[in-house]
């Protein structure tokens, strides 16, 4: 209500797919390449990284967004096919690309749609934990199935979800600021190895990564630790670098001392049209040029 009072027409929630009290007008499930990292072992907590089985979640979404994580790959991986789409508004040109989805993205799409088909047919694989003889898990499984049966928001949709493709790409400003530099990096993300690969792709020509300090996901880094990191960078003749997610939690005094690595989402043109159409059903008067401008944190590795 506070956002609506300020004139907001659209509320975007992260991590809302498992919030059953929510009745979304549009539900998107976001996955990132590569396939072997996107779904982990396909098991839910505590046996795996997922919050629910993919086959179940896929029955309740309008679209799947596959982010092709080319930000950490060598130049030349982004393949371009054909001219820009003349039917797109000029304001969308900087948000779209004629790139063809990579083999990784296509493989992930095939696996996601296979899981959707299994769920739609009622043949989704049952995890070992669901077959456990442990009374706690048996009780929890019975409760969950009963809850889903009573919850209209948990009921599957009859049509398959749309599949949208987008690139995760380093911003030009980040590439320029870090090209050839000596770097001391820190991150508090779920996938520090992905952040490291991205840094390597920028500084590989004449710079180097002197050190990368990986903290637990969402960890608060005390002022004393930040000052120690700055000392390490200065002694190495390097610049201190963080992810965008970590940068927003920095104290004001540290903002001028740390370079932030930013990436941007660039939509496949066909997917941009599909997304604009989906959003148009929710907000017919919304200008696509204002909604297709997401900023993605490089440190996140999210599954739904």
BAFI-3210 file (N, C-alpha, C; in Angstrom, 3 decimals, decimal comma, padded with zeros to 6 digits):
// residues 304
n [1|2|3|4|5|6|7|8|9|10|11|12|13|14|15|16|17|18|19|20|21|22|23|24|25|26|27|28|29|30|31|32|33|34|35|36|37|38|39|40|41|42|43|44|45|46|47|48|49|50|51|52|53|54|55|56|57|58|59|60|61|62|63|64|65|66|67|68|69|70|71|72|73|74|75|76|77|78|79|80|81|82|83|84|85|86|87|88|89|90|91|92|93|94|95|96|97|98|99|100|101|102|103|104|105|106|107|108|109|110|111|112|113|114|115|116|117|118|119|120|121|122|123|124|125|126|127|128|129|130|131|132|133|134|135|136|137|138|139|140|141|142|143|144|145|146|147|148|149|150|151|152|153|154|155|156|157|158|159|160|161|162|163|164|165|166|167|168|169|170|171|172|173|174|175|176|177|178|179|180|181|182|183|184|185|186|187|188|189|190|191|192|193|194|195|196|197|198|199|200|201|202|203|204|205|206|207|208|209|210|211|212|213|214|215|216|217|218|219|220|221|222|223|224|225|226|227|228|229|230|231|232|233|234|235|236|237|238|239|240|241|242|243|244|245|246|247|248|249|250|251|252|253|254|255|256|257|258|259|260|261|262|263|264|265|266|267|268|269|270|271|272|273|274|275|276|277|278|279|280|281|282|283|284|285|286|287|288|289|290|291|292|293|294|295|296|297|298|299|300|301|302|303|304]
n.u [000,830|002,009|003,824|002,053|000,819|002,814|002,706|003,454|003,069|003,716|004,877|007,788|008,939|011,564|012,510|009,885|008,450|007,911|006,310|003,393|001,162|001,103|-000,378|000,518|000,389|001,983|004,316|007,688|010,344|013,706|016,687|020,160|022,779|025,715|024,186|024,839|025,117|022,803|020,550|021,641|021,783|019,198|017,645|015,771|016,112|016,961|018,685|019,639|020,162|017,755|014,556|012,120|010,860|011,884|010,061|007,608|007,562|007,672|005,152|003,672|004,432|004,554|006,497|009,830|012,968|015,970|019,131|021,958|025,095|027,345|029,055|031,322|032,826|035,090|035,691|033,796|032,135|029,521|027,221|026,070|023,204|021,771|020,035|019,084|015,871|013,292|010,812|010,925|010,734|012,747|013,808|014,318|016,527|019,081|018,708|018,378|019,413|020,752|021,848|022,382|021,042|023,298|024,829|024,846|022,699|020,581|020,659|019,982|017,405|016,116|016,290|014,812|012,261|011,774|011,515|009,249|007,337|007,298|006,279|003,766|002,576|002,309|004,435|006,675|009,906|010,425|012,075|014,746|014,484|011,783|010,864|011,681|011,907|011,804|009,878|009,459|009,944|008,016|005,664|005,945|005,906|003,283|001,796|002,603|001,674|-001,058|-001,470|-000,846|-002,921|-005,097|-004,533|-005,230|-003,359|-001,282|-001,955|-001,416|-000,723|-002,281|-001,071|002,175|004,976|006,260|009,476|012,157|015,052|018,106|021,098|023,702|025,738|028,840|029,030|030,045|031,375|032,408|034,195|035,991|037,007|038,403|040,070|043,111|044,055|045,600|044,144|042,479|040,028|036,792|033,992|030,643|028,881|026,707|027,989|031,017|032,988|032,039|032,107|034,867|035,670|034,590|036,071|038,601|038,182|038,257|040,686|042,656|044,449|046,649|046,658|046,180|044,733|045,309|044,401|041,500|038,960|036,624|033,586|030,930|027,633|025,729|027,005|027,832|030,355|032,603|033,757|036,456|037,437|037,069|038,900|041,239|041,194|041,527|044,123|045,507|045,062|046,364|049,009|049,577|049,564|047,137|043,662|040,720|037,991|034,487|031,363|028,224|026,133|027,398|028,506|026,426|026,040|028,141|029,782|029,491|031,999|033,615|032,834|034,110|036,480|036,303|035,899|033,087|031,775|029,742|027,017|024,825|021,517|020,709|018,298|017,328|015,972|013,510|012,612|012,349|010,145|008,210|008,238|007,436|004,853|003,757|003,943|002,339|-000,175|-000,559|-000,104|-001,404|-000,858|001,772|005,051|007,284|009,978|010,612|010,401|011,997|014,599|016,444|018,791|021,326|022,794|026,130|027,016|025,025|023,442|020,894|017,955|015,107]
n.v [-001,208|001,202|001,541|001,769|004,133|005,875|005,898|003,586|001,006|-001,570|-004,329|-005,950|-008,964|-010,711|-014,100|-015,036|-017,235|-019,471|-018,419|-018,898|-017,424|-015,407|-014,138|-014,043|-011,944|-012,430|-014,921|-015,699|-017,929|-018,030|-019,169|-020,021|-020,604|-022,680|-025,895|-027,915|-026,541|-025,112|-026,514|-028,010|-030,932|-031,503|-031,869|-031,072|-028,873|-030,540|-032,024|-031,047|-028,048|-026,817|-025,197|-026,316|-029,115|-028,977|-029,871|-029,460|-026,669|-025,635|-025,995|-023,828|-021,447|-018,634|-018,091|-019,101|-017,850|-017,980|-017,303|-016,693|-017,236|-015,612|-013,740|-014,540|-015,794|-016,242|-013,598|-013,524|-015,634|-014,845|-015,173|-013,807|-013,386|-012,298|-009,131|-006,283|-006,309|-004,773|-004,231|-003,625|-001,167|001,836|002,501|000,097|-000,970|-000,939|-002,814|-005,259|-008,074|-009,670|-012,079|-015,587|-018,114|-019,962|-023,278|-024,270|-022,885|-023,845|-026,553|-026,400|-025,373|-027,556|-029,489|-028,249|-028,128|-030,832|-031,558|-030,050|-031,370|-033,873|-033,187|-032,191|-034,482|-035,849|-037,405|-036,736|-037,133|-038,760|-037,717|-039,263|-038,475|-038,088|-040,635|-041,596|-043,513|-042,166|-040,865|-038,083|-036,988|-038,359|-037,372|-034,641|-034,751|-035,716|-033,573|-031,499|-032,349|-032,379|-029,673|-028,519|-029,565|-028,183|-025,586|-023,106|-021,601|-023,313|-025,081|-026,794|-025,276|-025,502|-024,999|-025,061|-023,216|-020,082|-019,765|-017,785|-016,125|-014,663|-012,678|-012,544|-009,938|-008,270|-004,875|-002,084|-000,120|-001,499|-003,264|-001,457|-000,143|-002,151|-003,476|-005,042|-004,468|-004,914|-006,920|-007,219|-009,123|-009,412|-011,237|-012,043|-014,204|-016,739|-018,071|-017,852|-018,735|-018,187|-015,408|-015,095|-016,201|-014,320|-012,024|-012,902|-013,030|-010,381|-009,218|-010,755|-010,119|-008,226|-007,863|-009,117|-011,378|-010,873|-011,797|-013,462|-013,147|-015,081|-014,881|-016,163|-016,547|-013,591|-012,499|-010,147|-007,786|-006,639|-003,307|-003,323|-005,579|-004,784|-002,656|-004,078|-005,565|-003,502|-002,703|-005,009|-004,831|-002,396|-002,959|-004,810|-003,336|-003,091|-002,868|-002,800|-004,932|-005,641|-007,511|-006,302|-006,771|-006,968|-004,455|-002,666|-002,960|-001,817|000,417|004,020|005,304|003,502|003,319|004,858|003,572|001,076|-000,790|-001,593|-004,460|-004,688|-006,213|-006,617|-007,344|-008,559|-008,897|-011,563|-010,871|-011,980|-013,002|-010,651|-009,536|-011,444|-011,196|-008,534|-008,816|-010,538|-008,888|-006,878|-007,961|-007,782|-005,086|-003,158|-000,550|-000,080|001,016|-000,806|-000,092|000,838|-001,239|-003,338|-003,268|-004,641|-004,968|-007,107|-008,851|-009,885|-011,786|-013,547|-016,743|-018,092|-020,165|-020,094]
n.w [000,000|000,693|-001,389|-003,540|-002,863|-003,464|-006,139|-007,469|-009,887|-010,297|-008,489|-007,762|-006,661|-005,152|-004,610|-004,190|-004,988|-003,415|-001,477|-000,236|000,478|-001,287|-004,229|-007,207|-010,131|-012,227|-012,595|-012,488|-013,080|-012,457|-013,819|-014,078|-016,399|-015,974|-016,837|-014,966|-012,611|-012,270|-011,255|-009,281|-007,329|-007,773|-005,544|-002,593|000,270|003,320|001,782|-000,567|-002,625|-003,321|-002,878|-003,348|-005,249|-008,633|-010,627|-009,392|-008,860|-011,448|-012,432|-011,668|-012,775|-015,041|-016,877|-017,737|-017,088|-018,607|-017,822|-019,549|-018,656|-019,729|-018,871|-017,538|-019,409|-022,188|-024,631|-027,671|-027,311|-027,333|-029,707|-032,738|-034,691|-037,491|-038,280|-036,211|-034,628|-036,325|-035,351|-032,703|-030,109|-030,302|-027,817|-026,631|-027,749|-026,511|-024,635|-025,693|-027,698|-030,609|-030,197|-030,372|-028,312|-026,276|-026,429|-023,840|-022,696|-024,237|-023,563|-020,867|-021,103|-022,359|-020,308|-018,274|-019,456|-019,710|-017,033|-016,465|-018,035|-016,798|-014,287|-015,061|-015,974|-013,701|-012,931|-011,570|-010,201|-007,072|-004,235|-002,330|000,356|000,615|000,601|002,910|005,941|008,240|010,860|011,165|008,574|007,112|008,264|007,647|004,847|004,368|005,426|003,720|001,197|001,708|002,223|-000,257|-001,761|-000,757|-001,408|-003,658|-005,087|-005,451|-007,364|-010,457|-013,692|-016,874|-019,362|-020,913|-019,566|-020,850|-022,391|-021,792|-022,969|-021,937|-021,733|-019,336|-018,857|-018,594|-017,606|-019,627|-018,215|-015,990|-017,243|-018,369|-016,101|-014,752|-016,493|-017,097|-014,540|-011,293|-008,834|-005,735|-004,394|-002,823|-001,607|-000,634|-001,329|-002,801|-004,805|-005,090|-006,841|-009,369|-009,432|-009,291|-011,753|-013,481|-012,852|-013,682|-016,417|-017,102|-016,227|-017,346|-019,444|-018,882|-016,194|-012,812|-010,416|-007,236|-004,788|-003,491|-001,307|000,105|001,689|003,845|002,378|002,165|004,337|006,883|006,699|008,926|009,888|010,669|009,349|006,700|006,559|006,877|004,489|002,663|003,292|002,466|-000,291|-000,927|-000,217|-002,147|-004,381|-005,655|-006,681|-004,692|-005,010|-005,282|-005,362|-006,741|-004,982|-002,518|-002,349|-001,821|000,843|002,067|004,363|004,360|004,291|002,985|000,365|-001,593|-001,736|-002,800|-005,738|-007,643|-009,170|-011,874|-013,635|-016,459|-017,642|-020,756|-023,071|-025,233|-028,411|-029,303|-026,903|-025,445|-026,664|-025,954|-023,140|-022,853|-023,793|-021,842|-019,564|-020,447|-020,159|-017,488|-016,848|-018,957|-019,838|-019,333|-020,097|-021,980|-022,122|-019,654|-017,928|-018,693|-017,623|-015,806|-013,086|-012,262|-009,628|-009,552|-007,849|-007,154|-007,276|-008,231|-007,903|-007,983]
ca.u [000,000|002,905|004,354|000,959|000,606|003,876|002,496|003,953|002,092|004,207|005,721|008,628|009,427|012,544|012,280|008,473|007,762|007,445|005,495|002,072|000,120|001,186|-001,100|001,152|-000,205|002,948|005,346|008,852|011,375|014,976|017,788|021,371|023,706|025,559|023,176|025,239|025,006|021,487|019,627|022,359|021,454|017,741|016,997|015,409|016,725|018,392|019,476|020,166|020,063|016,488|013,502|011,102|011,227|011,663|008,860|006,464|007,609|007,449|003,723|002,993|005,058|004,138|007,655|011,148|014,010|017,275|020,215|023,170|026,132|028,509|029,907|032,581|033,429|035,972|035,017|033,520|031,124|028,215|027,059|025,048|022,567|020,762|019,968|018,202|014,446|012,747|009,530|011,140|010,888|014,155|014,246|014,669|017,692|020,212|018,336|018,165|020,543|020,442|022,652|021,729|021,334|024,416|024,497|024,540|021,347|019,638|020,636|019,222|015,996|015,612|016,134|013,704|010,996|011,576|010,985|007,856|006,488|007,151|005,357|002,427|002,041|002,248|005,473|007,894|010,676|010,317|013,407|014,940|013,991|010,332|010,589|012,347|011,088|011,837|008,531|009,386|009,805|006,718|004,655|006,118|005,454|001,816|001,291|002,852|000,752|-002,393|-001,486|-000,906|-004,243|-006,060|-004,077|-005,457|-002,154|-000,328|-002,446|-000,665|-001,327|-002,399|-000,193|003,593|005,446|007,123|010,911|012,790|016,509|018,792|022,520|024,294|026,904|029,526|028,836|031,251|032,080|033,183|035,303|036,975|037,619|039,218|040,900|044,549|044,415|045,837|042,881|042,168|038,572|036,081|032,582|029,856|027,820|026,529|028,833|032,238|033,776|031,530|032,670|036,289|035,798|034,297|037,247|039,673|037,889|038,542|042,070|043,588|045,419|047,879|046,514|046,131|043,971|046,281|043,730|040,043|038,498|035,215|032,883|029,633|026,593|025,040|027,736|028,176|031,793|032,831|034,651|037,834|037,779|037,180|040,169|042,289|041,165|042,114|045,568|046,000|045,058|047,399|050,322|049,758|049,452|045,926|042,399|039,805|036,793|033,420|030,146|027,242|025,347|028,191|028,788|025,321|026,092|029,357|029,599|029,712|033,413|034,302|032,323|035,103|037,685|036,021|035,287|031,972|031,646|028,348|026,610|023,500|020,734|020,388|017,309|017,145|014,892|012,235|012,209|011,915|008,763|007,357|008,135|006,601|003,474|003,324|003,757|001,198|-001,415|-000,669|-000,180|-001,501|-000,362|003,167|006,018|008,310|011,323|010,844|010,399|012,997|015,919|016,878|020,209|021,523|024,018|027,015|027,328|023,902|023,267|019,587|017,231|013,685]
ca.v [000,000|002,357|001,701|002,260|005,535|006,644|005,829|002,349|000,173|-002,935|-004,739|-007,083|-009,651|-011,770|-015,226|-015,087|-018,373|-020,393|-017,698|-019,356|-016,417|-014,475|-014,499|-013,183|-011,789|-012,993|-015,657|-016,040|-018,728|-017,639|-020,125|-019,586|-021,617|-023,928|-026,846|-028,684|-025,699|-024,473|-027,299|-028,770|-032,353|-031,546|-032,231|-029,939|-028,799|-030,333|-032,939|-030,314|-026,586|-026,290|-024,971|-027,302|-029,858|-028,188|-030,305|-028,830|-025,217|-025,307|-026,046|-022,623|-020,240|-018,200|-018,112|-019,440|-016,970|-018,636|-016,328|-017,299|-016,592|-015,394|-012,703|-015,107|-016,546|-015,480|-012,877|-014,325|-016,640|-014,296|-015,309|-012,892|-013,926|-011,454|-007,719|-005,913|-006,391|-003,450|-004,033|-003,248|000,279|002,259|002,548|-001,235|-001,461|-001,181|-003,866|-006,494|-008,554|-010,692|-013,258|-016,884|-018,796|-020,902|-024,691|-024,430|-022,386|-024,769|-027,775|-026,101|-025,275|-028,913|-030,151|-027,601|-028,536|-032,238|-031,570|-029,557|-032,430|-034,889|-032,674|-032,086|-035,829|-036,448|-038,421|-036,132|-038,053|-038,589|-037,714|-040,247|-037,970|-038,250|-042,056|-041,960|-044,130|-041,290|-040,354|-036,642|-036,721|-038,872|-036,403|-033,421|-035,023|-035,768|-032,214|-030,691|-032,761|-031,915|-028,218|-028,218|-029,927|-027,160|-024,255|-022,849|-021,068|-024,385|-025,967|-026,638|-024,622|-026,492|-024,700|-024,964|-021,834|-019,525|-019,839|-016,537|-016,176|-013,384|-012,754|-011,791|-009,358|-007,224|-003,523|-001,494|000,621|-002,452|-003,753|-000,385|000,171|-003,235|-004,098|-005,000|-004,034|-005,877|-006,943|-007,991|-009,189|-010,068|-011,471|-012,789|-014,691|-018,188|-018,659|-017,056|-019,179|-017,485|-014,059|-015,204|-016,399|-013,053|-011,170|-013,411|-012,701|-008,971|-008,822|-011,785|-009,649|-007,701|-007,736|-010,394|-011,415|-011,140|-012,590|-013,402|-013,561|-015,472|-014,962|-016,836|-015,802|-012,517|-012,162|-008,745|-007,642|-005,533|-002,239|-003,739|-006,513|-003,988|-001,915|-005,072|-005,862|-002,344|-002,783|-006,060|-004,324|-001,377|-003,606|-005,561|-002,417|-003,533|-002,213|-003,691|-005,107|-006,439|-007,657|-005,240|-007,097|-006,641|-003,021|-001,906|-003,086|-001,185|001,713|005,143|005,651|002,530|003,334|005,429|002,743|-000,239|-000,815|-002,544|-005,150|-004,713|-006,873|-006,212|-008,343|-008,170|-009,884|-012,028|-010,024|-012,694|-013,093|-009,317|-009,381|-012,290|-010,618|-007,340|-009,285|-011,024|-007,740|-006,121|-008,526|-007,316|-003,625|-002,848|000,782|000,058|001,152|-001,850|000,460|001,138|-002,445|-004,299|-002,746|-005,205|-005,019|-008,389|-008,967|-010,894|-012,826|-014,421|-017,938|-018,369|-021,188|-019,828]
ca.w [000,000|000,715|-002,744|-004,385|-002,521|-004,127|-007,583|-008,071|-010,579|-010,368|-007,372|-008,150|-005,468|-005,290|-003,698|-003,828|-005,583|-002,373|-000,500|-000,677|000,701|-002,403|-005,446|-008,215|-011,458|-013,161|-011,851|-013,300|-012,440|-013,067|-013,674|-014,764|-016,884|-016,724|-016,387|-013,786|-011,419|-012,179|-010,442|-008,276|-007,401|-007,961|-004,287|-001,751|001,594|003,539|000,955|-001,714|-002,523|-003,812|-001,882|-003,663|-006,441|-009,853|-011,330|-008,740|-009,065|-012,860|-012,744|-011,192|-013,308|-016,378|-017,770|-017,212|-017,616|-018,601|-017,935|-020,092|-017,862|-020,579|-018,281|-017,080|-020,492|-023,062|-025,715|-028,843|-026,986|-027,678|-031,140|-033,248|-035,881|-038,093|-037,900|-035,101|-034,951|-036,636|-034,678|-031,318|-029,897|-030,211|-026,422|-026,193|-028,470|-025,613|-023,695|-026,413|-028,481|-031,609|-029,888|-030,345|-027,049|-026,354|-026,231|-022,413|-022,457|-024,877|-022,757|-019,660|-021,521|-022,583|-019,022|-017,572|-020,060|-019,363|-015,673|-016,509|-018,584|-015,757|-013,280|-015,645|-016,107|-012,383|-012,846|-011,020|-009,370|-005,628|-003,641|-001,255|001,639|000,658|000,823|004,161|006,987|009,409|011,138|010,929|007,139|006,674|008,697|006,873|003,478|004,377|005,639|002,538|000,139|002,094|002,060|-001,690|-002,261|-000,329|-001,789|-005,086|-005,712|-005,688|-008,397|-011,698|-014,838|-017,934|-020,488|-020,548|-019,412|-021,891|-022,088|-022,195|-022,904|-021,756|-021,426|-018,237|-019,509|-017,852|-018,117|-020,214|-017,170|-015,199|-018,069|-018,511|-014,807|-014,220|-017,523|-016,874|-013,190|-010,224|-008,094|-004,532|-004,425|-001,729|-001,918|000,344|-002,199|-002,840|-005,851|-005,235|-007,982|-010,546|-009,342|-009,615|-013,204|-014,133|-012,676|-014,529|-017,807|-017,335|-015,948|-017,809|-020,432|-018,283|-014,752|-012,104|-009,166|-006,167|-003,751|-003,460|000,007|-000,007|002,974|003,708|001,670|002,904|005,562|007,147|006,855|009,874|009,452|010,860|008,269|005,472|006,594|006,636|003,056|001,971|003,498|001,581|-001,661|-001,085|-000,169|-003,393|-005,503|-006,342|-006,362|-003,980|-005,846|-004,690|-006,160|-006,526|-003,790|-001,340|-002,330|-001,238|002,299|002,576|005,033|003,450|004,154|002,141|-001,008|-002,494|-001,698|-003,387|-007,058|-007,723|-010,450|-012,287|-014,864|-016,912|-018,361|-022,133|-023,507|-026,593|-028,933|-029,271|-025,498|-025,034|-027,130|-025,121|-021,807|-022,971|-023,918|-020,536|-018,692|-020,957|-019,615|-016,104|-016,897|-020,384|-020,175|-018,938|-021,165|-021,835|-021,952|-018,251|-017,111|-019,131|-017,259|-014,522|-012,721|-011,589|-008,836|-010,100|-006,881|-006,853|-008,085|-007,703|-008,631|-008,209]
c.u [000,864|003,476|003,288|000,692|001,634|003,767|002,993|002,814|002,472|005,118|006,469|009,226|010,445|012,220|010,812|007,753|007,221|006,634|004,031|000,958|000,068|000,389|-000,563|000,334|000,696|004,064|006,453|009,807|012,679|016,034|018,961|022,186|024,961|024,576|023,563|025,173|023,596|020,560|020,325|022,090|019,954|017,006|016,758|016,171|016,155|019,288|020,118|019,898|018,689|015,446|012,288|011,528|010,947|010,380|007,601|006,421|007,254|005,977|003,000|003,559|004,534|005,288|008,901|012,147|015,343|018,339|021,483|024,367|027,420|029,452|031,263|033,290|034,256|035,176|034,845|032,480|029,734|028,067|025,897|024,510|021,503|020,748|019,042|016,753|013,837|011,454|009,685|011,267|012,359|014,684|014,658|015,973|018,862|019,934|018,196|019,369|020,052|021,225|021,805|022,049|022,407|023,925|024,143|023,103|020,303|019,531|019,827|017,735|015,393|015,368|014,961|012,367|010,728|010,985|009,549|006,925|006,271|006,147|003,935|001,767|001,918|003,302|006,764|008,586|010,496|011,709|013,520|014,377|012,484|009,948|011,162|011,373|011,080|010,444|008,405|009,152|008,477|005,601|004,721|005,621|003,933|001,217|001,431|001,894|-000,673|-002,527|-001,615|-002,283|-005,284|-005,746|-004,292|-004,199|-001,128|-000,767|-001,720|-001,459|-001,274|-001,417|001,256|004,025|006,245|008,575|011,576|014,304|017,083|020,251|022,814|025,615|027,525|029,231|030,157|032,063|032,943|034,383|036,406|037,726|038,611|040,181|042,382|044,984|044,811|044,666|043,012|040,651|038,026|034,627|031,938|028,626|027,767|027,441|030,093|033,083|033,318|032,057|034,145|036,500|035,559|035,484|038,384|039,455|038,220|040,039|043,101|044,684|046,719|047,785|046,542|045,253|044,943|045,677|042,233|039,584|036,998|034,619|031,561|028,594|025,878|025,769|027,958|029,674|032,060|033,809|036,119|038,309|037,940|038,494|041,341|042,361|041,798|043,640|046,172|046,083|046,189|048,791|050,623|049,738|048,214|044,732|041,500|038,472|035,777|032,290|029,204|026,437|026,096|028,415|027,668|025,314|027,331|029,023|030,003|031,192|034,143|033,895|033,348|036,357|037,527|035,384|034,233|031,905|030,171|028,160|025,218|022,826|020,391|019,509|017,502|015,913|013,533|011,710|011,736|010,469|007,810|007,159|007,279|005,129|002,933|003,050|002,576|-000,130|-001,658|-000,887|-000,228|-000,880|001,116|004,071|007,103|009,702|011,634|010,902|011,450|014,400|016,392|018,375|020,410|022,839|024,856|027,255|026,219|023,882|021,964|018,847|015,752|013,302]
c.v [001,258|002,615|002,256|003,731|006,439|006,574|004,573|001,563|-001,299|-003,210|-005,989|-007,690|-010,709|-012,853|-015,347|-016,346|-019,351|-019,693|-017,911|-018,359|-015,420|-015,012|-013,630|-013,087|-012,391|-013,649|-016,080|-016,898|-018,469|-018,692|-019,623|-020,767|-021,595|-024,890|-027,527|-027,872|-025,163|-025,196|-028,104|-030,255|-032,586|-031,993|-030,983|-029,985|-029,890|-031,208|-032,241|-028,828|-026,011|-026,168|-025,862|-028,012|-029,015|-028,569|-029,697|-027,323|-024,832|-025,331|-024,740|-021,337|-019,933|-018,283|-018,509|-018,512|-017,690|-017,579|-017,045|-016,556|-016,414|-014,365|-013,259|-015,917|-015,646|-014,735|-013,781|-015,394|-016,161|-014,301|-014,460|-013,431|-012,962|-010,034|-007,491|-005,969|-005,012|-003,170|-003,687|-001,745|000,652|002,241|001,184|-001,740|-001,781|-002,287|-005,215|-006,834|-009,577|-011,966|-014,522|-017,554|-019,868|-022,335|-024,959|-024,013|-023,319|-026,078|-027,568|-025,989|-026,666|-029,640|-029,567|-028,068|-030,026|-032,353|-031,074|-030,661|-033,534|-034,444|-032,618|-033,454|-036,538|-037,501|-037,868|-037,118|-037,726|-038,697|-038,809|-039,783|-038,151|-039,707|-042,538|-042,596|-043,291|-040,710|-038,860|-036,346|-037,234|-037,905|-035,123|-033,602|-035,056|-034,380|-031,381|-031,053|-032,301|-030,416|-027,846|-028,526|-028,869|-025,771|-024,014|-022,365|-022,132|-025,309|-025,715|-025,921|-025,575|-026,259|-024,648|-023,513|-021,392|-019,665|-018,598|-016,657|-014,773|-013,656|-011,991|-011,261|-008,290|-005,860|-002,990|-000,758|-000,309|-002,962|-002,703|-000,145|-000,892|-003,852|-003,922|-004,607|-005,213|-005,775|-007,760|-007,953|-009,794|-010,203|-012,245|-013,311|-016,211|-018,851|-017,825|-017,459|-018,497|-016,055|-014,071|-015,377|-015,101|-012,101|-011,607|-013,045|-011,246|-008,692|-009,745|-011,244|-009,196|-007,550|-009,091|-010,243|-011,816|-012,023|-012,436|-013,991|-013,816|-015,660|-015,701|-015,920|-014,832|-012,108|-010,655|-008,667|-006,437|-004,505|-002,651|-004,688|-005,771|-003,219|-002,867|-005,419|-004,725|-002,342|-003,842|-005,582|-003,320|-001,996|-004,394|-004,649|-002,696|-002,682|-003,243|-003,722|-005,971|-006,630|-006,487|-005,493|-006,728|-005,140|-002,228|-001,991|-002,431|000,098|002,840|005,442|004,732|002,604|003,860|004,573|001,420|-000,059|-001,912|-003,157|-005,295|-005,544|-006,363|-007,370|-007,785|-009,267|-010,280|-011,316|-010,716|-012,794|-011,750|-009,078|-010,201|-011,691|-009,368|-007,721|-009,785|-009,871|-006,892|-006,653|-008,050|-005,810|-003,199|-001,517|000,967|000,155|000,097|-001,287|000,763|-000,118|-003,456|-003,798|-003,315|-005,089|-006,257|-008,397|-010,129|-012,037|-013,829|-015,625|-018,569|-019,397|-020,938|-018,528]
c.w [000,000|-000,673|-003,678|-004,116|-003,177|-005,639|-008,252|-008,704|-010,567|-009,174|-007,801|-006,892|-005,849|-004,262|-003,287|-004,279|-004,537|-001,282|-000,867|-000,446|-000,451|-003,584|-006,578|-009,500|-012,525|-012,349|-012,804|-012,472|-013,187|-012,769|-014,496|-015,233|-016,000|-016,070|-015,088|-012,504|-011,206|-011,212|-009,360|-008,436|-007,523|-006,706|-003,450|-000,432|002,502|002,660|-000,231|-001,566|-002,843|-002,704|-002,122|-004,936|-007,682|-010,576|-010,718|-009,028|-010,489|-013,236|-012,409|-011,794|-014,704|-017,373|-017,005|-017,880|-017,478|-018,859|-018,378|-019,510|-018,666|-019,980|-017,876|-018,153|-021,385|-024,128|-026,926|-028,585|-027,376|-029,193|-031,611|-034,553|-036,377|-037,577|-036,724|-035,545|-035,149|-035,881|-033,208|-031,188|-029,795|-028,784|-025,897|-026,812|-027,537|-024,617|-024,377|-027,270|-029,486|-031,360|-029,874|-029,016|-027,230|-026,180|-024,767|-022,117|-023,061|-024,081|-021,483|-019,979|-021,705|-021,264|-018,236|-018,134|-019,816|-017,960|-015,631|-016,991|-017,562|-014,701|-013,799|-015,761|-014,764|-012,160|-012,273|-010,088|-007,881|-005,040|-002,578|000,078|001,770|000,904|002,156|005,135|008,258|009,652|010,870|009,456|006,603|007,042|007,872|005,443|003,400|004,530|004,368|001,403|000,443|001,886|000,588|-002,246|-001,911|-000,881|-003,279|-005,788|-006,039|-006,812|-009,720|-012,777|-016,017|-019,073|-020,041|-020,423|-020,628|-021,444|-022,666|-022,008|-022,757|-021,449|-020,144|-018,760|-018,615|-018,450|-018,669|-019,158|-016,323|-015,974|-018,166|-017,211|-014,349|-015,229|-017,199|-015,482|-012,309|-009,254|-006,817|-004,403|-003,132|-002,119|-000,788|-000,386|-002,175|-003,863|-006,046|-006,427|-009,279|-010,595|-009,736|-011,114|-013,958|-014,029|-013,597|-015,989|-018,126|-017,254|-016,582|-018,725|-019,791|-016,775|-014,083|-010,876|-008,072|-005,081|-003,900|-002,133|-000,073|001,384|002,772|003,047|002,609|004,186|005,664|007,417|007,750|009,320|009,576|009,768|006,947|005,430|006,358|005,148|002,250|002,124|002,576|000,140|-001,875|-001,082|-001,435|-004,617|-006,337|-005,939|-005,679|-004,723|-005,113|-005,701|-005,868|-005,258|-002,525|-001,216|-001,660|000,283|002,898|003,332|004,087|003,239|003,179|000,674|-002,008|-002,601|-002,438|-004,762|-007,106|-009,118|-010,794|-013,548|-015,230|-017,625|-019,738|-022,720|-024,962|-027,157|-028,928|-027,845|-024,977|-025,466|-026,278|-023,739|-021,824|-023,077|-022,585|-019,577|-019,141|-020,457|-018,189|-016,056|-018,362|-020,765|-019,864|-020,149|-020,988|-021,594|-020,500|-017,401|-017,519|-018,836|-015,927|-014,328|-011,881|-010,847|-009,339|-009,117|-006,672|-007,783|-007,650|-008,540|-008,775|-007,556]
res [x|x|x|x|x|x|x|x|x|x|x|x|x|x|x|x|x|x|x|x|x|x|x|x|x|x|x|x|x|x|x|x|x|x|x|x|x|x|x|x|x|x|x|x|x|x|x|x|x|x|x|x|x|x|x|x|x|x|x|x|x|x|x|x|x|x|x|x|x|x|x|x|x|x|x|x|x|x|x|x|x|x|x|x|x|x|x|x|x|x|x|x|x|x|x|x|x|x|x|x|x|x|x|x|x|x|x|x|x|x|x|x|x|x|x|x|x|x|x|x|x|x|x|x|x|x|x|x|x|x|x|x|x|x|x|x|x|x|x|x|x|x|x|x|x|x|x|x|x|x|x|x|x|x|x|x|x|x|x|x|x|x|x|x|x|x|x|x|x|x|x|x|x|x|x|x|x|x|x|x|x|x|x|x|x|x|x|x|x|x|x|x|x|x|x|x|x|x|x|x|x|x|x|x|x|x|x|x|x|x|x|x|x|x|x|x|x|x|x|x|x|x|x|x|x|x|x|x|x|x|x|x|x|x|x|x|x|x|x|x|x|x|x|x|x|x|x|x|x|x|x|x|x|x|x|x|x|x|x|x|x|x|x|x|x|x|x|x|x|x|x|x|x|x|x|x|x|x|x|x|x|x|x|x|x|x|x|x|x|x|x|x|x|x|x|x|x|x|x|x|x|x|x|x]
***
